[in-house]
Amino acid sequence: MARSFTLITKANESSGDIGQVLLVASRDASSEQDMKRERSMSMMIYIVIIYIAFLVFVGVIYVISTTFLTEMASAGAKMAASGTQGSFLSSFNLDEYTRLFKHACLIQGLSSGLMAGAMGEGKVLAGLKHSIVMMTIAYVIFTLFI
């Protein structure tokens, strides 16, 4: 609005035709709105890519947590039962690694959401809504499925 008022004022001072001045101001405002809309549409694909990358990350962590870590824990328990000591597996703690992966997913969700806001709307703090969504997804997956 301030830009339009300044444009109208300056144009009216240099020309007496207010109709022409208003026409130029309306074209300027319209082109500015079109550029904002175009920017938002072109950045939407990057936001989708960020969500896909986050979901792939959480999926990989889920698979690792449910298959690989459980096998490591059972192998560690077998080694501890057989009396083998001094090995990494004999002191393997599944809960610590699960907690570590959960925190990694939450941090990834926070940072990915902030990045999505910076790219999509031009403000990092606008990404808090994306961060909340991603962190909720990570929390629900770790709470219900792991």
N, CA, C and O of each residue as an XYZ file, in Angstrom:
584
protein
N       0.828     -1.189      0.000
C       0.000      0.000      0.000
C       0.873      1.254      0.000
O       0.601      2.201     -0.738
N       1.906      1.261      0.815
C       2.776      2.435      0.891
C       3.443      2.687     -0.452
O       3.594      3.830     -0.882
N       3.837      1.608     -1.102
C       4.478      1.755     -2.412
C       3.503      2.341     -3.434
O       3.876      3.196     -4.237
N       2.258      1.878     -3.400
C       1.247      2.393     -4.331
C       0.940      3.860     -4.063
O       0.811      4.650     -4.998
N       0.822      4.227     -2.790
C       0.548      5.623     -2.463
C       1.692      6.531     -2.903
O       1.464      7.623     -3.425
N       2.913      6.074     -2.691
C       4.069      6.866     -3.117
C       4.071      7.021     -4.631
O       4.321      8.109     -5.150
N       3.795      5.935     -5.335
C       3.751      5.973     -6.796
C       2.658      6.927     -7.279
O       2.890      7.719     -8.193
N       1.477      6.859     -6.678
C       0.368      7.730     -7.085
C       0.713      9.200     -6.808
O       0.453     10.072     -7.636
N       1.289      9.458     -5.655
C       1.641     10.837     -5.293
C       2.663     11.419     -6.259
O       2.481     12.523     -6.771
N       3.735     10.677     -6.508
C       4.797     11.171     -7.400
C       4.288     11.325     -8.831
O       4.614     12.298     -9.512
N       3.482     10.351     -9.285
C       2.973     10.429    -10.651
C       1.972     11.572    -10.797
O       1.927     12.221    -11.842
N       1.178     11.822     -9.776
C       0.202     12.907     -9.824
C       0.900     14.267     -9.830
O       0.412     15.220    -10.438
N       2.056     14.351     -9.141
C       2.802     15.611     -9.146
C       3.374     15.913    -10.524
O       3.438     17.071    -10.935
N       3.788     14.872    -11.235
C       4.402     15.109    -12.545
C       3.362     15.166    -13.665
O       3.634     15.711    -14.735
N       2.183     14.611    -13.427
C       1.147     14.619    -14.462
C      -0.179     14.981    -13.804
O      -0.412     14.633    -12.646
N      -1.015     15.651    -14.504
C      -2.302     16.068    -13.951
C      -3.401     15.060    -14.209
O      -4.504     15.224    -13.687
N      -3.148     14.026    -14.990
C      -4.172     13.050    -15.363
C      -4.240     11.950    -14.299
O      -3.449     11.008    -14.315
N      -5.197     12.085    -13.375
C      -5.299     11.138    -12.256
C      -5.745      9.757    -12.735
O      -5.372      8.746    -12.140
N      -6.537      9.706    -13.800
C      -6.983      8.416    -14.340
C      -5.813      7.578    -14.827
O      -5.737      6.382    -14.545
N      -4.913      8.199    -15.548
C      -3.722      7.504    -16.051
C      -2.822      7.064    -14.899
O      -2.244      5.978    -14.933
N      -2.710      7.916    -13.879
C      -1.880      7.598    -12.710
C      -2.440      6.387    -11.980
O      -1.693      5.484    -11.604
N      -3.757      6.364    -11.779
C      -4.382      5.222    -11.104
C      -4.250      3.943    -11.922
O      -4.090      2.864    -11.352
N      -4.313      4.043    -13.230
C      -4.142      2.880    -14.099
C      -2.734      2.300    -13.963
O      -2.567      1.084    -13.879
N      -1.736      3.161    -13.942
C      -0.350      2.714    -13.771
C      -0.164      2.075    -12.391
O       0.496      1.043    -12.268
N      -0.741      2.684    -11.359
C      -0.620      2.146    -10.000
C      -1.295      0.783     -9.884
O      -0.785     -0.112     -9.210
N      -2.442      0.630    -10.541
C      -3.128     -0.666    -10.474
C      -2.346     -1.737    -11.215
O      -2.306     -2.883    -10.767
N      -1.725     -1.395    -12.334
C      -0.884     -2.366    -13.053
C       0.317     -2.775    -12.200
O       0.694     -3.946    -12.166
N       0.905     -1.809    -11.521
C       2.055     -2.105    -10.666
C       1.654     -3.040     -9.517
O       2.361     -4.006     -9.230
N       0.534     -2.757     -8.867
C       0.078     -3.607     -7.767
C      -0.276     -5.003     -8.261
O       0.009     -5.999     -7.596
N      -0.896     -5.064     -9.428
C      -1.257     -6.358    -10.003
C      -0.027     -7.188    -10.356
O       0.005     -8.393    -10.106
N       0.985     -6.544    -10.936
C       2.198     -7.284    -11.286
C       2.943     -7.743    -10.039
O       3.555     -8.810    -10.043
N       2.897     -6.953     -8.978
C       3.533     -7.361     -7.718
C       2.820     -8.580     -7.131
O       3.474     -9.502     -6.645
N       1.500     -8.591     -7.171
C       0.733     -9.746     -6.689
C       1.023    -10.990     -7.522
O       1.155    -12.089     -6.983
N       1.121    -10.813     -8.830
C       1.430    -11.945     -9.719
C       2.809    -12.524     -9.425
O       2.985    -13.742     -9.431
N       3.789    -11.655     -9.166
C       5.135    -12.135     -8.851
C       5.161    -12.910     -7.538
O       5.849    -13.926     -7.435
N       4.417    -12.441     -6.530
C       4.345    -13.160     -5.258
C       3.709    -14.532     -5.447
O       4.193    -15.525     -4.903
N       2.638    -14.588     -6.207
C       1.942    -15.853     -6.459
C       2.843    -16.822     -7.226
O       2.884    -18.014     -6.925
N       3.560    -16.301     -8.214
C       4.466    -17.137     -9.010
C       5.608    -17.673     -8.155
O       5.991    -18.836     -8.282
N       6.145    -16.835     -7.293
C       7.225    -17.278     -6.400
C       6.737    -18.381     -5.477
O       7.423    -19.382     -5.269
N       5.551    -18.190     -4.928
C       5.007    -19.201     -4.022
C       4.767    -20.523     -4.735
O       5.021    -21.582     -4.161
N       4.291    -20.487     -5.954
C       4.050    -21.721     -6.710
C       5.362    -22.397     -7.106
O       5.452    -23.625     -7.092
N       6.362    -21.623     -7.452
C       7.627    -22.227     -7.865
C       8.383    -22.809     -6.677
O       9.157    -23.751     -6.852
N       8.186    -22.287     -5.496
C       8.868    -22.805     -4.315
C       8.132    -23.987     -3.692
O       8.697    -24.682     -2.847
N       6.896    -24.227     -4.088
C       6.113    -25.326     -3.524
C       6.779    -26.677     -3.792
O       6.715    -27.566     -2.943
N       7.404    -26.847     -4.931
C       8.059    -28.114     -5.258
C       9.211    -28.382     -4.300
O       9.470    -29.533     -3.948
N       9.907    -27.328     -3.874
C      11.010    -27.510     -2.929
C      10.499    -27.911     -1.543
O      11.143    -28.692     -0.843
N       9.364    -27.384     -1.158
C       8.765    -27.776      0.118
C       8.359    -29.246      0.071
O       8.566    -29.982      1.036
N       7.788    -29.665     -1.040
C       7.416    -31.075     -1.195
C       8.666    -31.959     -1.134
O       8.639    -33.026     -0.520
N       9.741    -31.531     -1.756
C      10.997    -32.298     -1.724
C      11.524    -32.398     -0.292
O      12.030    -33.447      0.105
N      11.412    -31.331      0.477
C      11.862    -31.363      1.869
C      11.036    -32.360      2.669
O      11.588    -33.109      3.476
N       9.718    -32.383      2.461
C       8.870    -33.349      3.157
C       9.226    -34.780      2.752
O       9.298    -35.666      3.604
N       9.445    -35.007      1.473
C       9.797    -36.353      1.009
C      11.131    -36.789      1.614
O      11.263    -37.927      2.066
N      12.107    -35.905      1.625
C      13.416    -36.234      2.213
C      13.275    -36.552      3.701
O      13.917    -37.478      4.198
N      12.451    -35.802      4.404
C      12.242    -36.071      5.822
C      11.577    -37.430      6.026
O      11.984    -38.197      6.899
N      10.564    -37.727      5.230
C       9.876    -39.007      5.367
C      10.792    -40.181      5.025
O      10.701    -41.239      5.648
N      11.664    -40.003      4.050
C      12.642    -41.052      3.725
C      13.595    -41.242      4.907
O      13.902    -42.374      5.279
N      14.061    -40.146      5.492
C      14.947    -40.228      6.649
C      14.280    -40.987      7.792
O      14.881    -41.886      8.379
N      13.035    -40.623      8.107
C      12.317    -41.295      9.192
C      12.080    -42.763      8.839
O      12.162    -43.630      9.709
N      11.789    -43.044      7.584
C      11.593    -44.436      7.166
C      12.851    -45.271      7.323
O      12.787    -46.411      7.782
N      13.982    -44.718      6.949
C      15.253    -45.443      7.093
C      15.559    -45.673      8.566
O      15.987    -46.762      8.947
N      15.345    -44.668      9.389
C      15.574    -44.818     10.830
C      14.621    -45.861     11.412
O      15.014    -46.635     12.285
N      13.387    -45.891     10.943
C      12.422    -46.891     11.404
C      12.906    -48.296     11.074
O      12.887    -49.182     11.929
N      13.337    -48.497      9.843
C      13.814    -49.819      9.433
C      15.046    -50.218     10.235
O      15.151    -51.356     10.692
N      15.963    -49.297     10.405
C      17.170    -49.599     11.186
C      16.794    -49.940     12.625
O      17.335    -50.885     13.199
N      15.880    -49.186     13.206
C      15.503    -49.405     14.604
C      14.773    -50.723     14.808
O      14.979    -51.399     15.816
N      13.929    -51.087     13.866
C      13.124    -52.294     14.060
C      13.820    -53.571     13.618
O      13.458    -54.652     14.082
N      14.789    -53.479     12.751
C      15.441    -54.706     12.283
C      16.876    -54.802     12.775
O      17.219    -55.736     13.500
N      17.691    -53.882     12.404
C      19.121    -53.967     12.682
C      19.421    -53.852     14.174
O      20.167    -54.664     14.722
N      18.845    -52.851     14.829
C      19.142    -52.659     16.247
C      18.625    -53.798     17.104
O      19.278    -54.181     18.075
N      17.471    -54.349     16.768
C      16.962    -55.480     17.556
C      17.854    -56.705     17.390
O      18.064    -57.457     18.341
N      18.372    -56.902     16.197
C      19.314    -58.010     15.978
C      20.612    -57.781     16.741
O      21.177    -58.719     17.303
N      21.080    -56.552     16.761
C      22.287    -56.232     17.524
C      22.062    -56.486     19.011
O      22.939    -57.021     19.690
N      20.893    -56.105     19.519
C      20.595    -56.307     20.936
C      20.518    -57.789     21.270
O      21.027    -58.214     22.306
N      19.889    -58.582     20.404
C      19.795    -60.022     20.682
C      21.167    -60.688     20.576
O      21.470    -61.597     21.349
N      21.996    -60.250     19.632
C      23.356    -60.796     19.533
C      24.171    -60.417     20.761
O      24.965    -61.219     21.252
N      23.984    -59.209     21.254
C      24.676    -58.779     22.472
C      24.237    -59.577     23.679
O      25.057    -59.928     24.527
N      22.946    -59.867     23.764
C      22.439    -60.668     24.880
C      22.997    -62.088     24.813
O      23.337    -62.665     25.845
N      23.094    -62.654     23.618
C      23.654    -64.001     23.462
C      25.130    -64.022     23.854
O      25.594    -64.959     24.503
N      25.866    -62.974     23.452
C      27.287    -62.912     23.807
C      27.463    -62.746     25.312
O      28.357    -63.351     25.903
N      26.614    -61.928     25.935
C      26.704    -61.751     27.381
C      26.350    -63.042     28.109
O      26.949    -63.357     29.136
N      25.375    -63.795     27.583
C      24.979    -65.062     28.203
C      26.074    -66.111     28.062
O      26.231    -66.963     28.937
N      26.830    -66.058     26.972
C      27.895    -67.040     26.768
C      29.152    -66.702     27.564
O      30.078    -67.509     27.643
N      29.181    -65.521     28.146
C      30.311    -65.154     28.981
C      31.383    -64.375     28.262
O      32.413    -64.083     28.869
N      31.206    -64.023     27.010
C      32.186    -63.233     26.268
C      32.111    -61.798     26.747
O      31.037    -61.197     26.765
N      33.253    -61.249     27.134
C      33.284    -59.872     27.622
C      34.266    -59.050     26.801
O      35.093    -59.585     26.062
N      34.153    -57.752     26.948
C      35.063    -56.856     26.252
C      34.634    -56.558     24.830
O      35.351    -55.868     24.106
N      33.510    -57.048     24.423
C      33.019    -56.809     23.074
C      32.008    -55.662     23.093
O      31.351    -55.413     24.103
N      31.899    -54.985     21.981
C      30.916    -53.900     21.842
C      29.502    -54.440     22.013
O      28.661    -53.797     22.641
N      29.244    -55.593     21.468
C      27.891    -56.140     21.503
C      27.462    -56.567     22.891
O      26.268    -56.565     23.192
N      28.399    -56.932     23.739
C      28.006    -57.384     25.073
C      27.432    -56.245     25.912
O      26.682    -56.492     26.857
N      27.776    -55.001     25.579
C      27.243    -53.853     26.321
C      26.269    -53.030     25.470
O      26.054    -51.851     25.750
N      25.691    -53.627     24.455
C      24.780    -52.912     23.541
C      23.468    -52.613     24.257
O      22.835    -53.520     24.798
N      23.057    -51.351     24.263
C      21.823    -50.938     24.921
C      20.848    -50.437     23.857
O      21.038    -49.364     23.283
N      19.820    -51.212     23.606
C      18.846    -50.892     22.562
C      18.102    -49.592     22.857
O      17.846    -48.806     21.944
N      17.756    -49.360     24.109
C      16.994    -48.151     24.468
C      17.797    -46.873     24.199
O      17.226    -45.868     23.775
N      19.082    -46.900     24.435
C      19.905    -45.716     24.178
C      19.958    -45.381     22.689
O      19.857    -44.216     22.306
N      20.114    -46.393     21.866
C      20.165    -46.151     20.428
C      18.806    -45.729     19.881
O      18.727    -44.891     18.983
N      17.751    -46.303     20.413
C      16.415    -45.895     19.985
C      16.161    -44.439     20.359
O      15.612    -43.677     19.563
N      16.557    -44.055     21.558
C      16.402    -42.666     22.001
C      17.251    -41.730     21.135
O      16.814    -40.637     20.775
N      18.451    -42.166     20.811
C      19.326    -41.365     19.950
C      18.690    -41.148     18.574
O      18.713    -40.034     18.051
N      18.130    -42.196     17.994
C      17.483    -42.075     16.688
C      16.211    -41.228     16.769
O      15.894    -40.485     15.840
N      15.493    -41.344     17.871
C      14.292    -40.521     18.048
C      14.671    -39.044     18.077
O      14.033    -38.219     17.424
N      15.700    -38.721     18.829
C      16.140    -37.328     18.897
C      16.678    -36.848     17.547
O      16.479    -35.692     17.172
N      17.353    -37.727     16.827
C      17.837    -37.352     15.489
C      16.669    -37.016     14.571
O      16.743    -36.058     13.802
N      15.597    -37.793     14.643
C      14.416    -37.515     13.809
C      13.731    -36.220     14.219
O      13.264    -35.468     13.364
N      13.667    -35.956     15.511
C      13.050    -34.711     15.972
C      13.872    -33.494     15.539
O      13.311    -32.483     15.117
N      15.183    -33.590     15.642
C      16.043    -32.485     15.199
C      15.947    -32.301     13.698
O      15.918    -31.172     13.208
N      15.897    -33.401     12.965
C      15.739    -33.333     11.510
C      14.411    -32.675     11.149
O      14.355    -31.865     10.224
N      13.344    -33.016     11.868
C      12.037    -32.403     11.624
C      12.043    -30.906     11.885
O      11.478    -30.132     11.113
N      12.691    -30.499     12.984
C      12.771    -29.076     13.310
C      13.530    -28.310     12.238
O      13.055    -27.288     11.744
N      14.699    -28.800     11.884
C      15.519    -28.065     10.915
C      14.928    -28.107      9.507
O      15.002    -27.120      8.775
N      14.350    -29.227      9.130
C      13.724    -29.310      7.805
C      12.520    -28.382      7.709
O      12.303    -27.745      6.678
N      11.743    -28.305      8.777
C      10.595    -27.403      8.782
C      10.998    -25.945      8.675
O      10.375    -25.170      7.950
N      12.047    -25.571      9.403
C      12.524    -24.188      9.312
C      13.032    -23.877      7.908
O      12.832    -22.777      7.394
N      13.689    -24.855      7.297
C      14.177    -24.662      5.928
C      13.002    -24.532      4.953
O      13.045    -23.713      4.035
N      11.972    -25.324      5.150
C      10.789    -25.231      4.280
C      10.143    -23.856      4.394
O       9.694    -23.298      3.393
N      10.091    -23.310      5.596
C       9.537    -21.967      5.774
C      10.387    -20.901      5.120
O       9.870    -19.959      4.520
N      11.704    -21.056      5.238
C      12.603    -20.076      4.618
C      12.482    -20.108      3.102
O      12.511    -19.064      2.450
N      12.347    -21.286      2.550
C      12.249    -21.388      1.088
C      10.863    -21.018      0.585
O      10.736    -20.357     -0.446
N       9.832    -21.431      1.291
C       8.474    -21.222      0.803
C       7.934    -19.829      1.018
O       7.246    -19.283      0.156
N       8.243    -19.249      2.170
C       7.648    -17.963      2.499
C       8.672    -16.870      2.737
O       8.308    -15.721      2.991
N       9.941    -17.213      2.658
C      10.989    -16.223      2.811
C      11.307    -15.867      4.252
O      12.104    -14.961      4.500
N      10.700    -16.564      5.213
C      10.948    -16.295      6.626
C      11.194    -17.622      7.335
O      10.427    -18.573      7.186
N      12.268    -17.670      8.101
C      12.599    -18.906      8.814
C      11.521    -19.234      9.838
O      11.133    -20.394      9.978
N      11.038    -18.234     10.549
C      10.023    -18.486     11.574
C       8.694    -18.947     10.985
O       7.882    -19.544     11.692
N       8.464    -18.683      9.714
C       7.254    -19.190      9.071
C       7.298    -20.707      8.938
O       6.271    -21.347      8.713
N       8.485    -21.274      9.077
C       8.636    -22.719      8.981
C       8.286    -23.460     10.250
O       8.336    -24.689     10.275
N       7.930    -22.742     11.311
C       7.569    -23.425     12.552
C       6.373    -24.340     12.364
O       6.296    -25.391     13.000
N       5.443    -23.961     11.506
C       4.285    -24.834     11.281
C       4.724    -26.130     10.601
O       4.196    -27.199     10.908
N       5.689    -26.043      9.676
C       6.221    -27.248      9.043
C       7.001    -28.081     10.069
O       6.924    -29.310     10.069
N       7.742    -27.406     10.930
C       8.513    -28.098     11.966
C       7.601    -28.864     12.908
O       7.894    -29.999     13.283
N       6.510    -28.249     13.284
C       5.569    -28.908     14.198
C       4.983    -30.152     13.539
O       4.852    -31.194     14.182
N       4.632    -30.048     12.268
C       4.077    -31.205     11.556
C       5.108    -32.329     11.482
O       4.790    -33.482     11.778
N       6.324    -32.006     11.095
C       7.359    -33.031     10.940
C       7.745    -33.651     12.279
O       7.925    -34.865     12.374
N       7.871    -32.831     13.303
C       8.230    -33.359     14.611
C       7.106    -34.229     15.174
O       7.374    -35.212     15.865
N       5.862    -33.880     14.888
C       4.734    -34.701     15.323
C       4.758    -36.055     14.626
O       4.514    -37.085     15.254
N       5.051    -36.056     13.330
C       5.155    -37.319     12.586
C       6.241    -38.196     13.198
O       6.018    -39.385     13.428
N       7.407    -37.626     13.463
C       8.513    -38.397     14.036
C       8.140    -38.919     15.427
O       8.413    -40.075     15.749
N       7.525    -38.080     16.240
C       7.160    -38.495     17.584
C       6.139    -39.622     17.556
O       6.257    -40.588     18.309
N       5.138    -39.502     16.691
C       4.104    -40.533     16.603
C       4.707    -41.851     16.124
O       4.373    -42.908     16.659
N       5.571    -41.807     15.144
C       6.186    -43.040     14.645
C       7.010    -43.715     15.736
O       6.939    -44.932     15.903
N       7.789    -42.937     16.475
C       8.616    -43.538     17.526
C       7.789    -43.965     18.732
O       8.153    -44.922     19.415
N       6.696    -43.283     19.006
C       5.874    -43.647     20.159
C       5.010    -44.869     19.865
O       4.883    -45.750     20.715
N       4.421    -44.934     18.688
C       3.494    -46.019     18.386
C       4.141    -47.246     17.772
O       3.708    -48.366     18.042
N       5.165    -47.063     16.955
C       5.670    -48.184     16.178
C       7.029    -48.708     16.617
O       7.393    -49.822     16.242
N       7.774    -47.967     17.378
C       9.121    -48.439     17.744
C       9.187    -48.645     19.246
O      10.229    -49.039     19.770
